[in-house]
Amino acid sequence: MAASTSSNGARFRLYALSGWLCLWLLTICLRLIYLQIFCYGDFERRAQHQQQRSFDLSAKRGVIYDRAGRELAMSIQVDSAFVVPSEAPDLPNTISLITRITKDDPRVVLADCRAHKTFCWVARKADAETIERIRALNLQGIHYQKEPKRFYPKRELAAQILGYVGTDDQGLSGLEREFNQQLQGKPGKLMISVDARKRWFASVEKEPESGNSVVLTVDQNIQYIAERELERGMQETHAIAGTVIVENPHTGEILALTNRPTFNPNIRKEIRNEALKDRAVSDVYEPGSTFKMVTISAGLEEKITRPDEMFDCQMGSIVINGMRIRDSKPHGVLSVADILAESSDVGAIKVALRLGDERFYKYIRAFGFGQQTGIELPGETRGLTKPVERWSKVSIGAISMGQEIGISPLQLISLISTIANDGVHVPPRIVAGTITPQNTPQTIAFQPADGTRVISPLTAAEMRQMLQGVVLHGTGRKAILEGYSSAGKTGTAQKVDPATGVYSKTKYVASFAGFAPINDPQIAVVVILDSAVGLHQGGQVSAPVFQRIMQQVLEYMHVPHDVQLPPSRQVLLARRDVPDASLEESSPDHLGASLDLAEAGETPAIPAAVKPSPIAAQVVPAALTAREIGTVSDHAPPVVPMTAATNLPVTQFENSPPPKLPASGTVVLDVEEGGIEVPSFLGKNLRVAIEAAEEAGLDLDAVGSGTARDQSPLPGTHVAAGSRITVRFGR
C-alpha cells in the first residue's frame, strides 16, 4: 500500500514536471513566433539603424542652354569625402586636419560626426585640389564618393539670370531657383553598412534620375557684348550699379540681361548679397524723361495733339498748383517732336494736362506699368503706380515727366519695344522651353506670348520718327550709329537720399532706351547707370553705352545697313562729339518745391510781338492750379510766345471778352504756398499713421513700433507729393 502511494506520488511529480516543461516550451515557442513574425519588421529596422545608414545621392541637374544650345550651367562629377567615425582612431585630430584644408569650423564638423556614428560628410563636392590634399594625408576612416556638382563654364556671364545652387543642389537664386523642381531630378540612395568588426560596405541602392534641361532666349555672344560694355561704362562713370537689357521687340525674347555688381556662381563663399540682386526685374526707380514717351504717345493716340503742333514752353518754367518746375534750359516755342527731342518738362506737362488724369492713367496701365510682366525670373516687382483717386493736384504734372512713379528696367524695355513693334505690347520672356534628358539633339520652338495693342500703328510710326529726332538733334546724339538709323529717349532722375528722405543733389539714375533700325526694328536696348560720378545725364553716360552695344549686336546679327556711311568716319564722329552741356535734360526742380514769392512782384506784360486780334489774350495768374490750366488749354489754339521777364503764360481764349488792364500801378498776385501740408502723426499707432500718410499722398518711413513720438518734417510743413515722412514710434 505504501509502495503504491509512493509510486503514485512519483508519477504525479513526473507529470507535473512534464506539464511545466511543455508549458515552458509552448511559451518559448509562442514568444519566438511573436518575435519572429509579429516583431520582425521592428527588429529589422532597429538592426538596420545600428548597422546601416542611407543617404541621398544628388541627381544630375538639367543643363541650362542659351538659344544656340551652348551650355551656361551644367553638372560635372566630382569627389566628395566622408568619414566613418568608427574607423577613425583619433576622430578629433582627423577632423582638425581636414578642416584646415576645407576652412570649415572643426567644432561643427566634429559634432556632426559624433551624432552620426556610421557616416559623415567632411568635404562634399570639393574642388580637385582640395580632394588631392585630403588624399595626401592618407587618413584612416576617410573615403570618397562621386557626386554631381553644379558648374558654370562662363563664370560671371549671366550670373543673375542663372543664379546658383547650394551644396545640396537646391536652387537658391535666379532660374536655378525658379525652375528648381524641373532641373533637380530625383535623388538616388547610397547605403552604408557596418558589420560586427566595424567594417563598412557602400552600395547604391537607387540610381538618381537626371532633371530636365532649360533652354533660354538669351544669346551667349550678345550677353557677352552687353556685359563687357556695361563694365566699361561703369569704369568710365564710376557708377555704383548698372543694368542692360537687350530684347527682340517683335517677340519679347530677352537676348541679354546683365547687372553690375555681379558674382561668380562657382565660388559660393565669395558671393555678396548686393551682387545677387537682379536689378533688371526687382529695382524700382523714377524713370525721369524716358516716361515722356508714355505722355506723348498717349496724347497722339487720343488726338489731342500732333507732332508738329507748337507749344509755348514759357522759357522753361511753369507753375503747377503754386509750385514751379523748370526745364534744364530755357525753351521758347517748341513742336511736340522738339519737346521730346529737347526733353522739355514744361511741354510734357502741358500735353498731360490736355489728356487729363483718367486718360493718362489708362495709358500708364496699358503700357504695363504697375503690374508684373510675367517674366520667368524670381523677385519681379510691379513698380509703384498710384490709382487716379490717390493722385494729388500736381500728380499729373509730376508723372508726365517721370516723377511720382516707380518702374523697373524690364518695364522700360517693354515700353520702348511696344513703340518699336507698331504699338503692340508683347510681354518679355527669357525661357524658350524645357527638354527631357535624351541622347539625341532636340529642337525648341519659342512661342511668344499674346500681344496687346496699346497704340495704333500710325501713332507708333510718329513716335519712332520723333524718337529718331532725339538721336539726330536732341539729347541722344551720342547714340548715333554707323550705317544704321536709331531712335531712343534719354532719362535722368534724381535719387532720394535715404538719410534725409529728400531728393539728392548729387545722386542720379541715368538711362537710355532705344531701338534700331527705325523702319524695321530688330533690337531694343535699355541702359541704366546708377549714381555716376561727374557727368550723370542719360544722354551723356548711358547713350554711349547704348551706341556701342547696339552697333556690335546689329553687326553680329548681320542686319543690313539702312543708312549710307559717310565718306569719312570723322564726319560721323563729329556728329556724336557734341558738348555735354547741350545734352542736359533733368529739371533742377521737383513738383513740391515752393514757389519763390518774390517773382510775383512784377507787373505782367504782353509781348510786343503779339498784335491785337479779335481773340483777346488773357494773363493766367500763377495761382491757377494744374487742373484749371488744363481746362483752359484743352481746346485752345496754338499758344503765343511769352515774355521772358514775367515767366507767365499767355494763352488765347475763344469767345472771351478782352480784360481791362490797368494803365499803371502794381498788380498783386495771390500765390498759393506750394506742396502738401504734412499732417501730425504724433500719438497715432502705426496702422493709423500709414492710413493718414496714404490719404495725404505721402510716403511714411516708420522707425520702431508703438505710438508715434516724433516726426520729420514737422506738422504743417509743405512738401512735395510723395515725399517721405520719417516717424519714430515708441512705447
C-alpha positions, 0 to 999 in steps of 0.5 A: 500500500505504501509502495503504491502511494509512493509510486503514485506520488512519483508519477504525479511529480513526473507529470507535473514536471512534464506539464511545466516543461511543455508549458515552458516550451509552448511559451518559448515557442509562442514568444519566438513566433511573436518575435519572429513574425509579429516583431520582425519588421521592428527588429529589422529596422532597429538592426538596420539603424545600428548597422546601416545608414542611407543617404541621398545621392544628388541627381544630375541637374538639367543643363541650362542652354542659351538659344544656340544650345551652348551650355551656361550651367551644367553638372560635372562629377566630382569627389566628395569625402566622408568619414566613418567615425568608427574607423577613425582612431583619433576622430578629433585630430582627423577632423582638425586636419581636414578642416584646415584644408576645407576652412570649415569650423572643426567644432561643427564638423566634429559634432556632426560626426559624433551624432552620426556614428556610421557616416559623415560628410567632411568635404562634399563636392570639393574642388580637385585640389582640395580632394588631392590634399585630403588624399595626401594625408592618407587618413584612416576612416576617410573615403570618397564618393562621386557626386554631381556638382553644379558648374558654370563654364562662363563664370560671371556671364549671366550670373543673375539670370542663372543664379546658383545652387547650394551644396545640396543642389537646391536652387537658391537664386535666379532660374536655378531657383525658379525652375528648381523642381524641373532641373533637380531630378530625383535623388538616388540612395547610397547605403552604408553598412557596418558589420560586427568588426566595424567594417563598412560596405557602400552600395547604391541602392537607387540610381538618381534620375537626371532633371530636365534641361532649360533652354533660354532666349538669351544669346551667349555672344550678345550677353557677352557684348552687353556685359563687357560694355556695361563694365566699361561704362561703369569704369568710365562713370564710376557708377555704383550699379548698372543694368542692360537689357537687350530684347527682340521687340517683335517677340519679347525674347530677352537676348541679354540681361546683365547687372553690375555688381555681379558674382561668380556662381562657382565660388559660393563663399565669395558671393555678396548679397548686393551682387545677387540682386537682379536689378533688371526685374526687382529695382524700382526707380523714377524713370525721369524723361524716358516716361515722356514717351508714355505722355506723348504717345498717349496724347497722339493716340487720343488726338489731342495733339500732333507732332508738329503742333507748337507749344509755348514752353514759357522759357522753361518754367511753369507753375503747377498748383503754386509750385514751379518746375523748370526745364534744364534750359530755357525753351521758347516755342517748341513742336511736340517732336522738339519737346521730346527731342529737347526733353522739355518738362514744361511741354510734357506737362502741358500735353498731360494736362490736355489728356487729363488724369483718367486718360493718362492713367489708362495709358500708364496701365496699358503700357504695363506699368504697375503690374508684373510682366510675367517674366520667368525670373524670381523677385519681379516687382510691379513698380509703384503706380498710384490709382487716379483717386490717390493722385494729388493736384500736381500728380499729373504734372509730376508723372508726365515727366517721370516723377511720382512713379516707380518702374523697373528696367524690364518695364522700360524695355517693354515700353520702348519695344511696344513703340518699336513693334507698331504699338503692340505690347508683347510681354518679355520672356527669357525661357524658350522651353524645357527638354527631357534628358535624351541622347539625341539633339532636340529642337525648341520652338519659342512661342511668344506670348499674346500681344496687346495693342496699346497704340495704333500703328500710325501713332507708333510710326510718329513716335519712332520718327520723333524718337529718331529726332532725339538721336539726330538733334536732341539729347541722344546724339551720342547714340548715333550709329554707323550705317544704321538709323536709331531712335531712343529717349534719354532719362535722368532722375534724381535719387532720394537720399535715404538719410534725409528722405529728400531728393539728392543733389548729387545722386542720379539714375541715368538711362537710355532706351532705344531701338534700331533700325527705325523702319524695321526694328530688330533690337531694343536696348535699355541702359541704366547707370546708377549714381555716376560720378561727374557727368550723370545725364542719360544722354551723356553716360548711358547713350554711349553705352547704348551706341556701342552695344547696339552697333556690335549686336546689329553687326553680329546679327548681320542686319543690313545697313539702312543708312549710307556711311559717310565718306569719312568716319570723322564726319560721323564722329563729329556728329556724336562729339557734341558738348555735354552741356547741350545734352542736359535734360533733368529739371533742377526742380521737383513738383513740391518745391515752393514757389519763390514769392518774390517773382510775383512782384512784377507787373505782367506784360504782353509781348510786343510781338503779339498784335491785337486780334479779335481773340483777346489774350488773357494773363493766367495768374500763377495761382491757377492750379494744374487742373484749371490750366488744363481746362483752359488749354484743352481746346485752345489754339496754338499758344503765343510766345511769352515774355521772358521777364514775367515767366507767365503764360499767355494763352488765347481764349475763344469767345472771351471778352478782352480784360481791362488792364490797368494803365499803371500801378502794381498788380498783386498776385495771390500765390498759393504756398506750394506742396502738401501740408504734412499732417501730425502723426504724433500719438497715432499707432502705426496702422493709423499713421500709414492710413493718414500718410496714404490719404495725404499722398505721402510716403511714411518711413516708420522707425520702431513700433508703438505710438508715434513720438516724433516726426520729420518734417514737422506738422504743417510743413509743405512738401512735395507729393510723395515725399517721405515722412520719417516717424519714430514710434515708441512705447 
